[in-house]
Amino acid sequence: MTRLDHWKILPHEWVFGLFWISSTIRIAWVTGWQQDAILFTVLLLVNVALIVACRQWERSRRLAFARLLYYPVAINFTYGAMRTAVPAMTARRWDAELQGIDERILGGHPSLWLQAHVHPLVTEVFSFCYLTFFFALLFSWIHYYRRGLDLARLFTAGFFAVYGLGFLGYTLIPAAGPHLDPAFAARYTVPLEGWVFTKWNAALVEAGSNRVDVFPSLHTAVTAFLLGFDLRFAPGRFRLWLVPTVGLWLSTIYLRYHYVTDVVAGFALAGFALWLTRYLHAPDPHPTSSLRHEPAASL
């Protein structure tokens, strides 16, 4: 038995519940009951229904896995909706403040300094590294969900806590990033040119970005969490993903998608989630009270 076995509502469900409820209230307060508020409410209610069903039928492993697998679906709907939901909450953008933090600490922005070293081959390599993010997500879900309910539950709790807290950051400190902020983008004098991966990555970012997804850097936070989790539970995967992941972190700056402040915040968020999973995976401090529970029975 671990500490996590006592959580009737899992940590990431608390975080996303906070996100969906707070976002719905903010949207309704400013613009009224509109489609994004309705979507967030529906996503919350589906999650509540899954939680209740798992408590009602405690021995159903299919329901337990459905509850975990709900979140890869839910985050995609949530992320896409933020493109219109965040402007409905606030018109303010924090790019100038994030730039200011970088400049006060570093004396400038590394992506501007790196213009002297821009080369199609370098851009191609970093674009490839940036694209590995999506494969890292998919293969990690497959790997840990195949290793049993207990480890899948722990992985999900930490992984989606990162996403939930990151999404809260998007709504509280929305920013577009150096490449989209008009004032900052005008400072670039050297275009980023490359070949196949560069074009694919640029097209994917252009089509997929919700325009507020900068602080914190979830590309950094998510992959740092995955590396840390792999180091503990799958060292072979850690060695496999280490180099492309470090390349991905560097690419967030080189490709002009993030401020350094975003990346640092991403590492801090990953650190918190890794601490959380370590805490939750620790032995149950009250073993006598847990004898009534069976860890494989429910979430």
C-alpha positions as CSV (number, residue, x, y, z in Angstrom):
1,M,0.0,0.0,0.0
2,T,1.2,3.5,-0.8
3,R,0.0,7.0,0.1
4,L,-1.7,7.2,-3.3
5,D,-4.1,4.4,-2.4
6,H,-5.9,6.7,0.1
7,W,-6.6,9.4,-2.6
8,K,-10.3,8.9,-3.6
9,I,-9.8,11.9,-6.0
10,L,-6.4,11.8,-7.6
11,P,-4.0,14.8,-7.5
12,H,-4.4,15.7,-11.2
13,E,-8.1,15.5,-10.9
14,W,-8.0,18.1,-8.1
15,V,-5.8,20.3,-10.2
16,F,-7.9,20.0,-13.4
17,G,-11.1,20.5,-11.3
18,L,-9.6,23.7,-10.1
19,F,-8.7,24.7,-13.7
20,W,-12.1,23.9,-15.2
21,I,-14.1,25.5,-12.4
22,S,-12.0,28.7,-12.1
23,S,-11.9,29.1,-15.9
24,T,-15.7,28.6,-16.2
25,I,-16.3,31.2,-13.5
26,R,-13.9,33.7,-15.1
27,I,-15.4,33.2,-18.6
28,A,-19.0,33.5,-17.3
29,W,-18.2,36.6,-15.3
30,V,-16.8,38.4,-18.3
31,T,-18.7,37.2,-21.3
32,G,-21.5,35.1,-19.9
33,W,-22.3,31.4,-20.4
34,Q,-20.6,30.6,-23.7
35,Q,-19.3,27.5,-25.5
36,D,-15.9,27.3,-23.7
37,A,-17.5,27.5,-20.3
38,I,-19.9,24.8,-21.4
39,L,-17.1,22.6,-22.6
40,F,-15.1,23.0,-19.4
41,T,-18.2,22.2,-17.4
42,V,-18.9,19.0,-19.5
43,L,-15.3,17.9,-19.1
44,L,-15.5,18.3,-15.4
45,L,-18.8,16.4,-15.1
46,V,-17.5,13.5,-17.2
47,N,-14.6,13.2,-14.9
48,V,-16.9,13.3,-11.8
49,A,-19.0,10.6,-13.4
50,L,-15.9,8.4,-13.9
51,I,-14.8,9.0,-10.3
52,V,-18.2,8.0,-9.0
53,A,-18.4,5.0,-11.3
54,C,-15.0,3.8,-10.1
55,R,-16.1,4.1,-6.4
56,Q,-19.3,2.3,-7.2
57,W,-17.7,-0.6,-9.0
58,E,-14.4,-0.8,-7.2
59,R,-13.1,-4.0,-8.8
60,S,-13.6,-2.9,-12.4
61,R,-10.1,-2.5,-13.9
62,R,-11.6,-1.4,-17.2
63,L,-13.3,1.6,-15.4
64,A,-10.1,2.3,-13.6
65,F,-8.1,2.5,-16.8
66,A,-10.8,4.5,-18.5
67,R,-10.6,7.0,-15.7
68,L,-6.9,7.4,-16.4
69,L,-7.1,7.4,-20.2
70,Y,-9.8,10.1,-20.0
71,Y,-7.1,12.7,-19.5
72,P,-5.2,12.3,-22.8
73,V,-8.5,13.1,-24.4
74,A,-9.6,15.9,-22.0
75,I,-6.3,17.8,-22.3
76,N,-6.6,18.1,-26.0
77,F,-10.1,19.5,-25.8
78,T,-9.0,21.8,-23.0
79,Y,-5.8,23.1,-24.8
80,G,-7.7,23.8,-28.0
81,A,-10.5,25.7,-26.2
82,M,-8.0,28.0,-24.5
83,R,-7.4,29.8,-27.9
84,T,-10.8,31.4,-27.4
85,A,-11.4,30.9,-23.7
86,V,-8.4,32.9,-22.5
87,P,-9.2,36.0,-24.6
88,A,-12.7,35.7,-23.1
89,M,-11.2,35.9,-19.6
90,T,-8.7,38.6,-20.2
91,A,-7.2,40.8,-23.0
92,R,-3.9,41.2,-21.2
93,R,-0.7,39.6,-22.4
94,W,2.4,39.2,-20.3
95,D,5.1,39.1,-23.1
96,A,6.6,42.4,-22.1
97,E,6.9,41.3,-18.4
98,L,8.5,38.0,-19.3
99,Q,10.9,39.7,-21.7
100,G,11.7,42.2,-18.9
101,I,12.6,39.4,-16.4
102,D,14.9,37.8,-19.0
103,E,16.6,41.1,-19.7
104,R,17.1,42.0,-16.0
105,I,18.6,38.6,-15.2
106,L,20.5,37.9,-18.4
107,G,21.0,41.3,-19.9
108,G,19.2,40.3,-23.0
109,H,17.6,37.3,-24.7
110,P,19.6,34.2,-25.8
111,S,17.5,33.8,-29.0
112,L,18.7,37.2,-30.2
113,W,22.3,36.3,-29.4
114,L,21.9,33.0,-31.2
115,Q,21.2,34.7,-34.5
116,A,24.9,34.9,-35.1
117,H,24.9,31.0,-35.1
118,V,21.7,30.3,-37.1
119,H,22.3,27.7,-39.8
120,P,19.9,25.5,-41.7
121,L,21.5,22.3,-40.3
122,V,21.3,23.6,-36.7
123,T,17.7,24.7,-37.2
124,E,16.8,21.3,-38.7
125,V,18.3,19.4,-35.7
126,F,16.5,21.6,-33.2
127,S,13.2,21.3,-35.1
128,F,13.6,17.5,-35.0
129,C,14.2,17.6,-31.3
130,Y,11.1,19.8,-30.8
131,L,9.0,17.4,-32.7
132,T,10.1,14.5,-30.5
133,F,7.9,15.9,-27.8
134,F,4.8,14.3,-29.3
135,F,6.5,10.9,-29.6
136,A,7.8,11.1,-26.1
137,L,4.2,11.6,-24.8
138,L,2.7,8.8,-26.9
139,F,5.4,6.2,-26.1
140,S,5.4,7.1,-22.4
141,W,1.6,6.6,-22.1
142,I,1.9,3.2,-23.9
143,H,4.9,2.1,-21.8
144,Y,3.5,3.0,-18.3
145,Y,-0.1,2.0,-19.0
146,R,1.1,-1.4,-20.1
147,R,3.0,-1.9,-16.8
148,G,-0.1,-2.3,-14.6
149,L,-2.7,-0.2,-12.9
150,D,-0.6,1.0,-9.9
151,L,2.3,2.4,-11.9
152,A,-0.1,3.8,-14.5
153,R,-2.0,5.6,-11.8
154,L,1.2,7.1,-10.3
155,F,2.4,8.2,-13.7
156,T,-0.9,9.8,-14.6
157,A,-1.1,11.6,-11.2
158,G,2.2,13.3,-11.8
159,F,2.1,13.8,-15.6
160,F,-1.3,15.4,-15.7
161,A,-0.6,17.5,-12.6
162,V,2.0,19.1,-14.7
163,Y,-0.5,19.8,-17.4
164,G,-3.2,21.0,-15.1
165,L,-0.8,23.5,-13.3
166,G,0.6,24.5,-16.7
167,F,-2.8,25.3,-18.1
168,L,-3.5,27.4,-15.0
169,G,-0.4,29.3,-15.8
170,Y,-1.6,29.9,-19.4
171,T,-4.8,31.4,-18.1
172,L,-3.2,33.5,-15.3
173,I,-0.1,34.7,-17.3
174,P,-1.1,34.4,-21.0
175,A,1.7,35.2,-23.5
176,A,2.3,34.5,-27.1
177,G,6.1,34.0,-27.1
178,P,9.0,35.8,-28.8
179,H,8.1,34.6,-32.3
180,L,4.5,35.8,-32.1
181,D,4.8,39.0,-30.0
182,P,5.0,41.8,-32.6
183,A,7.4,44.0,-30.7
184,F,9.9,41.2,-30.0
185,A,9.6,39.4,-33.3
186,A,10.6,42.6,-35.1
187,R,14.0,42.3,-33.4
188,Y,14.9,39.2,-35.3
189,T,17.0,39.9,-38.4
190,V,18.0,36.4,-39.4
191,P,15.2,34.0,-40.5
192,L,15.2,30.4,-39.3
193,E,15.6,28.3,-42.5
194,G,15.9,24.5,-42.7
195,W,14.5,21.5,-44.6
196,V,11.9,18.9,-43.9
197,F,11.7,18.8,-40.1
198,T,11.9,22.6,-40.0
199,K,8.9,23.0,-42.3
200,W,6.9,20.3,-40.5
201,N,7.6,21.8,-37.1
202,A,6.8,25.4,-38.1
203,A,3.6,24.3,-39.8
204,L,2.6,22.2,-36.7
205,V,3.3,25.1,-34.3
206,E,1.5,27.6,-36.4
207,A,-1.6,25.4,-36.7
208,G,-1.6,24.0,-33.2
209,S,-0.6,26.8,-30.9
210,N,-3.4,28.4,-29.0
211,R,-1.5,31.7,-28.8
212,V,-1.3,31.8,-25.0
213,D,0.8,28.7,-24.3
214,V,4.1,30.2,-23.1
215,F,4.3,30.4,-19.3
216,P,5.3,27.9,-18.1
217,S,7.0,26.0,-20.9
218,L,5.1,22.7,-20.9
219,H,7.5,21.3,-23.6
220,T,10.2,21.7,-20.9
221,A,8.0,20.7,-17.9
222,V,6.5,17.6,-19.4
223,T,9.7,16.2,-20.9
224,A,11.7,17.0,-17.7
225,F,9.0,15.1,-15.7
226,L,9.2,12.2,-18.1
227,L,13.0,12.0,-17.8
228,G,12.8,12.1,-14.0
229,F,10.1,9.4,-13.9
230,D,12.0,7.2,-16.4
231,L,15.2,7.6,-14.3
232,R,13.4,6.0,-11.4
233,F,11.1,3.5,-13.1
234,A,12.6,2.8,-16.6
235,P,16.4,3.7,-16.7
236,G,16.7,2.3,-20.3
237,R,14.1,4.8,-21.5
238,F,15.9,7.6,-19.6
239,R,19.1,6.8,-21.6
240,L,17.2,6.7,-24.8
241,W,15.5,10.0,-24.4
242,L,18.1,12.0,-22.7
243,V,19.9,13.5,-25.7
244,P,16.8,14.4,-27.8
245,T,15.2,15.9,-24.7
246,V,18.1,18.1,-23.9
247,G,18.0,19.2,-27.5
248,L,14.3,19.9,-27.1
249,W,15.0,22.2,-24.1
250,L,17.6,24.1,-26.1
251,S,15.2,24.3,-29.1
252,T,12.6,26.2,-27.1
253,I,15.0,29.2,-27.1
254,Y,16.7,28.7,-30.4
255,L,13.4,28.4,-32.3
256,R,12.1,31.5,-30.5
257,Y,9.1,29.9,-28.9
258,H,9.9,30.7,-25.3
259,Y,11.5,33.1,-22.9
260,V,14.1,31.8,-20.5
261,T,11.7,32.6,-17.7
262,D,9.2,30.1,-19.2
263,V,11.8,27.4,-19.3
264,V,12.9,27.9,-15.8
265,A,9.3,27.8,-14.6
266,G,8.9,24.6,-16.6
267,F,11.8,22.9,-14.7
268,A,10.3,24.1,-11.4
269,L,6.9,22.6,-12.3
270,A,8.5,19.3,-13.3
271,G,10.5,19.2,-10.0
272,F,7.3,19.7,-8.1
273,A,5.5,16.9,-10.0
274,L,8.4,14.5,-9.5
275,W,8.5,15.3,-5.7
276,L,4.7,14.6,-5.7
277,T,5.0,11.2,-7.3
278,R,7.8,10.3,-4.9
279,Y,5.6,11.3,-2.0
280,L,2.6,9.4,-3.3
281,H,4.7,6.3,-4.0
282,A,6.0,6.1,-0.4
283,P,4.6,3.4,1.8
284,D,1.4,4.0,3.6
285,P,2.2,5.7,6.9
286,H,-1.0,4.2,8.4
287,P,-0.9,0.6,7.4
288,T,-3.5,-0.6,9.9
289,S,-6.1,1.8,8.6
290,S,-5.5,0.6,5.0
291,L,-6.2,-3.0,5.6
292,R,-9.8,-2.4,4.6
293,H,-8.7,-1.3,1.2
294,E,-7.3,-3.2,-1.8
295,P,-5.0,-1.1,-4.0
296,A,-6.0,-2.9,-7.2
297,A,-9.7,-2.5,-6.5
298,S,-10.2,1.1,-7.4
299,L,-8.6,4.5,-7.9
